[in-house]
Each structure stands twice: as structure tokens, then as C-alpha cells.
Amino acid sequence: MQRMAGAVAVLLGSGTLAQSAVLIEIDDPVLEPGVSTGVLLSAAFPATDYAMCCILTDLLASSDAGTWSDLEVVAPMDGPGASAGAVTPAGIEGILGGQLNFPPAGSGPSPDNPIAFWRGTYTAPDDVAAPLDLDLITQTTRFEVYIADGDPTPVSRLDGLVEASATIRVVPAPGAGLLLAGLLLGGGRRRRA
């Protein structure tokens, strides 16, 4: 499975994260018409922070061609109030993921960094006659982290956030274009006869 990252977090010389970023990973960024691919969103935060608290973002698309399905918030970011968002002509709006840092029982938040928070499936339209690029970009309005274990007060890292961008390319099967051209030429010859 080929994966494409849509944004890269800025790194310090030691390899630790220097700022926050949203990441897009696409299982297969080049599709034939009617084929599906998985899309995964993750949040990366500075290594000096303890864990991700919550994120509210939209996954905007340059076209409403194709369909979205199987939208879900990924555990452990599927805490109270989480939402996989809603499909609109603009893309997926209202994706909300989060985790608590003061659970009454059990363990605290996952300190994974980056941490996956959303996934969905994109299916290319069946009727693509020419290559189609579906450009994706995140538009984040909330990006909060926990500074320390057990501290329930989140801190915003929205300033300086690097938004994600990626492209899914839908390319018609080579035989489909030749078949269509042959039908058009054949139809034109019959009319002339």
C-alpha cells in the first residue's frame, strides 16, 4: 500500500517536532474510476507537550466528484463529543476528535505523536473521461494539547499550525479512452457511408 503524507511537521535538528501540524495520508493517491482509497488524518504537536487534547477541522475538497463513506473518529481520539463530521459539497465539515487527561478510572490520554484522529473512504466517480485531481486541504479552528500528565487544562497550538494538503488523482483506464475513441470514430464512419 502506497501512502502519501500531505503535510510535514517542522523538525528541530534532533528530530523532535517544533510545531503543530495536521497530516493527511492516502492509501492509494492514484485511482481508476469507481475505485476506493482510505484517507487518514493525524495531528502532530511539539515534543515539549504531553498529549493531544482535541482538534476541530474540516477536510475541504476541490470538487464534489466521487463519494465519501465509512467516516469515523479513530480511538483514542473518539472521546466525549467526538464527531466524524458531515459530507457537504465542500468536503467533510465538523470533524471533532479528542481525549481526556483526567479519566475517573483507567489510564490517561495517549501521548502518541503524531496521533491519528479520523479516517474515511473516498470512492472515485465511475464516469471520469479525463484525469481528475481531487485536492484536499484541512481548515482547522481548534488544536489543543495537554502540557503535562494529569493536567486537565488544554492549551491552544493553533498559532503557527501547518495545515495539511494532498491530492487524489483519478485516471481513466487506458483502454476506456481508446474504446471511447474507437466508438466515436466508428460512429462517424457509419454516418458518412
Disulfide bonds with the S-S distance in Angstrom:
none
